[in-house]
């Protein structure tokens, strides 16, 4: 529920505390977050590097897997391309593998010309049935003059950013679709590209008020005809009756007018939408708030790899279940 609803009487509400009841499993999951495990399959070793060109001074060719592995290591450890080259070289030496390491110029060039496959790298486990999709967007900083430089020299440059649109599975917490655009792109315009990445059926679609409107309902219904759409309508919204039939949005407006917005949120499970905001905060804490790549195509590759890293860390590092017992202070 919105925090502002209880602002006037917040001091009278007892604070809720949670105590982890399966601490052993939860502690083991926390330790796994610091472990480093790197293994390469025989297929990856055989296709790591293609034969050199037969021209004089030919440079080695690397497979897409080699480039993606290097970029993923650099993203996880927050390294630049030169540092990534050194880290991968030392790891291969410790593993006793005689493999060439892509240099930083090769990584930069290949990142601009290739994107990681979204459908293969995003989800760790396939869904068992229709999914509950949560959609939201956030801004990511890009390369530019920092705030300290602007305050020191008095320059005021218009800072730009990229907008990351995410679709989250409410049950598993994994990112199942993503799109990166510039800062001026609207959220509703990227809804169809997001849903095109979801192969299965949608059981419920939840989003905030920025997605309210008939275009959103049409896009979701075209993807999954039986999907339940939960979007809070605007405060001045009115029903739009077509052919005497009430759509889902009209029913939401009537329910809010009859029972109030808070009761509507509780009855429709709108509180689950906060999970996508939590995922965005976790993404920025793990990956970062700034994009390292400078070109738009390289930034798209970085986002695709970052979403794969996010899902992988979520599946391997988190405990399977954290059982908490709620108590009041």
C-alpha positions as CSV (number, residue, x, y, z in Angstrom):
1,X,0.0,0.0,0.0
2,X,1.2,3.5,-0.6
3,X,3.2,4.9,2.3
4,X,1.6,8.3,2.0
5,X,-1.8,6.9,2.9
6,X,-0.7,6.4,6.6
7,X,1.5,9.4,6.8
8,X,-0.7,11.3,9.3
9,X,-0.9,8.4,11.7
10,X,2.4,6.7,11.0
11,X,3.7,7.4,14.6
12,X,0.8,5.3,16.0
13,X,1.5,2.2,13.9
14,X,3.8,-0.4,15.6
15,X,6.9,-1.2,13.6
16,X,6.9,-4.7,12.1
17,X,10.0,-6.8,12.5
18,X,11.0,-10.0,10.7
19,X,13.1,-12.8,12.1
20,X,14.7,-15.4,9.7
21,X,13.6,-18.8,10.8
22,X,15.8,-20.8,8.5
23,X,19.1,-19.0,9.2
24,X,21.4,-21.9,8.3
25,X,20.2,-22.0,4.7
26,X,20.1,-18.2,4.5
27,X,23.6,-17.9,5.8
28,X,24.9,-20.5,3.3
29,X,23.3,-18.4,0.5
30,X,25.1,-15.3,1.7
31,X,28.4,-17.1,1.7
32,X,27.9,-18.3,-1.9
33,X,27.7,-14.7,-3.1
34,X,31.4,-14.4,-2.5
35,X,32.4,-17.6,-4.2
36,X,34.1,-17.7,-7.6
37,X,33.5,-20.6,-9.8
38,X,34.6,-20.6,-13.5
39,X,34.2,-23.6,-15.7
40,X,34.4,-24.1,-19.5
41,X,32.7,-26.9,-21.4
42,X,34.7,-28.9,-24.0
43,X,32.4,-27.3,-26.7
44,X,33.4,-23.8,-25.5
45,X,37.1,-24.7,-25.5
46,X,36.9,-26.1,-29.1
47,X,35.2,-22.9,-30.4
48,X,36.9,-20.4,-28.3
49,X,39.2,-19.1,-31.0
50,X,38.8,-19.5,-34.8
51,X,41.9,-20.1,-37.0
52,X,43.9,-17.0,-37.9
53,X,43.4,-15.4,-41.3
54,X,46.0,-16.5,-43.8
55,X,47.0,-13.0,-44.7
56,X,50.2,-11.5,-43.4
57,X,49.8,-10.1,-39.9
58,X,46.4,-11.7,-39.5
59,X,44.7,-11.3,-36.1
60,X,43.0,-14.1,-34.2
61,X,39.3,-14.4,-34.4
62,X,37.3,-15.1,-31.3
63,X,33.9,-16.7,-31.0
64,X,30.9,-14.8,-29.6
65,X,31.1,-17.0,-26.4
66,X,34.7,-15.8,-25.7
67,X,33.7,-12.1,-26.1
68,X,30.6,-12.6,-23.9
69,X,32.6,-14.4,-21.2
70,X,35.1,-11.6,-21.0
71,X,32.5,-8.9,-21.0
72,X,30.5,-10.7,-18.3
73,X,33.5,-11.0,-16.0
74,X,34.3,-7.3,-16.4
75,X,30.7,-6.4,-15.6
76,X,30.5,-8.6,-12.5
77,X,33.7,-7.3,-11.0
78,X,33.3,-3.7,-12.2
79,X,36.4,-3.7,-14.3
80,X,37.3,-1.7,-17.4
81,X,38.3,-3.5,-20.6
82,X,42.0,-3.5,-20.0
83,X,41.5,-4.8,-16.5
84,X,39.1,-7.4,-17.8
85,X,41.7,-8.6,-20.2
86,X,44.2,-9.1,-17.4
87,X,41.7,-10.9,-15.2
88,X,40.6,-13.3,-17.9
89,X,44.3,-14.0,-18.7
90,X,45.2,-14.8,-15.1
91,X,42.1,-17.1,-14.7
92,X,42.9,-19.1,-17.8
93,X,46.5,-19.4,-16.6
94,X,45.4,-20.7,-13.2
95,X,43.2,-23.2,-14.9
96,X,46.1,-24.4,-17.1
97,X,44.3,-23.5,-20.4
98,X,46.4,-22.4,-23.3
99,X,43.8,-20.0,-24.8
100,X,44.3,-16.6,-26.2
101,X,42.6,-13.7,-24.5
102,X,40.7,-11.0,-26.5
103,X,42.4,-7.7,-26.1
104,X,40.6,-4.6,-25.0
105,X,40.2,-3.1,-28.5
106,X,38.7,-6.4,-29.7
107,X,36.2,-6.4,-26.8
108,X,35.2,-2.8,-27.5
109,X,34.7,-3.4,-31.2
110,X,32.8,-6.6,-30.9
111,X,30.5,-5.2,-28.2
112,X,29.4,-2.5,-30.6
113,X,28.5,-5.0,-33.4
114,X,26.8,-7.8,-31.4
115,X,24.1,-8.2,-28.8
116,X,23.7,-11.2,-26.5
117,X,20.7,-13.4,-27.3
118,X,18.0,-12.2,-24.8
119,X,15.8,-15.3,-24.9
120,X,18.7,-17.6,-24.1
121,X,20.4,-15.7,-21.4
122,X,17.6,-14.1,-19.4
123,X,15.7,-17.0,-17.7
124,X,17.4,-19.7,-15.7
125,X,14.3,-21.9,-15.5
126,X,11.4,-22.1,-17.9
127,X,8.0,-21.1,-16.5
128,X,5.7,-23.9,-15.5
129,X,2.6,-22.0,-16.7
130,X,1.2,-18.5,-17.3
131,X,3.3,-15.8,-15.6
132,X,2.5,-12.8,-13.6
133,X,4.3,-9.9,-15.4
134,X,5.4,-6.7,-13.6
135,X,6.6,-3.9,-15.8
136,X,8.5,-0.7,-14.9
137,X,11.3,1.5,-16.2
138,X,14.3,3.3,-14.7
139,X,17.1,5.6,-15.8
140,X,20.8,4.7,-16.1
141,X,23.6,7.3,-16.3
142,X,25.9,7.4,-19.3
143,X,29.4,8.7,-19.7
144,X,29.8,12.4,-19.3
145,X,31.1,15.2,-17.1
146,X,30.7,14.5,-13.4
147,X,29.0,16.6,-10.9
148,X,32.3,17.6,-9.2
149,X,33.7,18.9,-12.5
150,X,30.6,21.0,-13.1
151,X,30.7,22.5,-9.6
152,X,34.4,23.2,-9.8
153,X,34.5,24.9,-13.2
154,X,30.9,26.3,-13.2
155,X,29.9,24.5,-16.4
156,X,26.3,23.4,-16.8
157,X,25.9,20.7,-19.4
158,X,22.7,18.9,-20.0
159,X,23.3,15.4,-18.7
160,X,21.8,12.5,-20.6
161,X,20.8,9.0,-19.6
162,X,19.3,5.8,-21.0
163,X,16.0,4.4,-20.0
164,X,15.8,0.7,-19.2
165,X,12.4,-1.0,-19.5
166,X,12.1,-4.2,-17.6
167,X,9.5,-7.0,-17.4
168,X,9.7,-9.1,-14.3
169,X,8.3,-12.5,-13.3
170,X,6.5,-11.9,-10.0
171,X,7.0,-15.5,-8.8
172,X,10.7,-16.0,-9.5
173,X,11.9,-12.4,-9.5
174,X,13.8,-12.9,-12.8
175,X,14.0,-10.4,-15.6
176,X,12.2,-12.0,-18.5
177,X,12.3,-9.1,-21.0
178,X,14.2,-5.8,-21.3
179,X,14.5,-2.9,-23.8
180,X,16.9,0.0,-23.6
181,X,16.0,3.3,-25.2
182,X,16.9,7.0,-25.0
183,X,15.6,9.3,-22.3
184,X,12.8,10.7,-24.4
185,X,11.0,7.4,-25.2
186,X,7.7,6.9,-23.4
187,X,7.1,3.7,-21.4
188,X,3.9,2.7,-23.2
189,X,5.7,2.7,-26.6
190,X,8.1,0.0,-25.5
191,X,5.4,-2.3,-24.0
192,X,4.9,-4.2,-27.2
193,X,8.7,-5.0,-27.7
194,X,8.8,-6.2,-24.1
195,X,5.9,-8.5,-24.5
196,X,7.2,-9.9,-27.8
197,X,10.1,-11.4,-25.8
198,X,7.7,-13.4,-23.6
199,X,6.8,-16.7,-25.3
200,X,4.3,-18.0,-22.8
201,X,0.9,-16.7,-21.8
202,X,0.4,-13.9,-19.3
203,X,-1.8,-14.6,-16.4
204,X,-1.7,-11.1,-14.9
205,X,-0.1,-7.9,-15.9
206,X,0.6,-5.2,-13.3
207,X,2.1,-1.8,-13.8
208,X,1.9,1.7,-12.3
209,X,-0.3,4.6,-13.5
210,X,2.1,5.6,-16.2
211,X,0.8,2.7,-18.3
212,X,-2.9,3.6,-17.8
213,X,-4.8,3.9,-21.1
214,X,-6.5,1.9,-23.8
215,X,-3.3,1.3,-25.8
216,X,-1.8,-0.7,-22.9
217,X,-4.9,-2.8,-22.5
218,X,-5.0,-3.5,-26.3
219,X,-1.3,-4.6,-26.4
220,X,-1.7,-6.9,-23.4
221,X,-4.9,-8.5,-24.7
222,X,-3.4,-9.0,-28.1
223,X,-0.6,-11.0,-26.5
224,X,-2.8,-13.0,-24.0
225,X,-6.5,-12.7,-24.4
226,X,-7.3,-14.0,-20.9
227,X,-4.7,-11.8,-19.1
228,X,-5.9,-9.9,-16.0
229,X,-4.6,-6.3,-16.2
230,X,-4.1,-4.4,-13.0
231,X,-3.2,-0.8,-13.6
232,X,-4.5,2.1,-11.3
233,X,-6.6,4.5,-13.4
234,X,-6.1,8.2,-13.1
235,X,-8.1,10.1,-10.5
236,X,-10.3,11.8,-13.1
237,X,-10.7,8.7,-15.2
238,X,-14.2,7.9,-16.5
239,X,-15.7,4.7,-18.0
240,X,-15.6,4.4,-21.8
241,X,-18.5,2.1,-22.7
242,X,-18.2,0.5,-26.1
243,X,-21.2,-1.4,-27.5
244,X,-22.6,-1.5,-24.0
245,X,-19.7,-3.7,-22.6
246,X,-17.5,-2.7,-19.7
247,X,-13.8,-3.5,-20.1
248,X,-11.3,-4.2,-17.4
249,X,-10.3,-0.6,-17.1
250,X,-14.0,0.4,-16.7
251,X,-14.5,-2.1,-14.0
252,X,-11.4,-0.8,-12.1
253,X,-12.8,2.7,-12.3
254,X,-16.2,1.6,-11.0
255,X,-14.6,-0.4,-8.2
256,X,-12.5,2.5,-7.1
257,X,-15.5,4.9,-7.1
258,X,-17.5,2.4,-5.1
259,X,-15.0,1.0,-2.6
260,X,-12.0,3.4,-2.6
261,X,-8.5,3.1,-4.1
262,X,-7.0,1.3,-1.1
263,X,-9.5,-1.5,-1.1
264,X,-9.2,-1.9,-4.8
265,X,-5.4,-2.3,-4.5
266,X,-5.9,-5.0,-1.8
267,X,-8.5,-6.9,-3.7
268,X,-6.5,-7.0,-7.0
269,X,-3.1,-7.7,-5.5
270,X,-1.6,-4.5,-6.7
271,X,1.0,-4.6,-3.9
272,X,3.0,-7.1,-5.8
273,X,4.0,-4.4,-8.2
274,X,6.5,-3.2,-5.7
275,X,8.6,-6.3,-6.5
276,X,9.7,-4.7,-9.8
277,X,10.9,-1.6,-7.9
278,X,12.8,-3.8,-5.5
279,X,14.4,-5.6,-8.5
280,X,15.4,-2.3,-10.0
281,X,17.1,-1.3,-6.7
282,X,18.8,-4.7,-6.5
283,X,20.0,-4.3,-10.2
284,X,21.6,-0.9,-9.4
285,X,23.2,-2.2,-6.3
286,X,24.7,-5.2,-8.1
287,X,25.4,-3.9,-11.6
288,X,25.6,-0.2,-10.9
289,X,23.7,3.0,-11.8
290,X,26.0,3.9,-14.7
291,X,26.6,2.4,-18.1
292,X,30.3,1.7,-18.8
293,X,30.0,1.5,-22.6
294,X,29.8,4.7,-24.6
295,X,28.1,3.8,-27.9
296,X,24.5,2.9,-28.0
297,X,25.0,-0.5,-29.5
298,X,27.7,-1.4,-27.0
299,X,25.3,-0.2,-24.2
300,X,22.6,-2.6,-25.5
301,X,25.1,-5.5,-25.3
302,X,26.0,-4.4,-21.8
303,X,22.4,-4.3,-20.7
304,X,21.7,-7.8,-22.1
305,X,24.7,-9.3,-20.3
306,X,23.8,-7.4,-17.1
307,X,20.3,-8.9,-17.1
308,X,21.8,-12.4,-17.6
309,X,24.2,-11.8,-14.7
310,X,21.4,-10.5,-12.5
311,X,19.3,-13.6,-13.1
312,X,22.2,-15.9,-12.6
313,X,23.2,-14.4,-9.3
314,X,19.5,-14.4,-8.2
315,X,19.2,-18.1,-9.0
316,X,22.5,-19.3,-7.5
317,X,23.3,-17.0,-4.6
318,X,19.9,-16.6,-3.0
319,X,18.5,-19.2,-0.8
320,X,15.7,-21.3,-2.2
321,X,13.3,-20.0,0.5
322,X,13.8,-17.4,3.3
323,X,11.1,-18.0,5.9
324,X,10.5,-15.0,8.1
325,X,8.4,-14.7,11.2
326,X,6.7,-11.3,11.6
327,X,6.6,-9.7,15.0
328,X,5.6,-6.3,16.2
329,X,7.9,-4.1,18.2
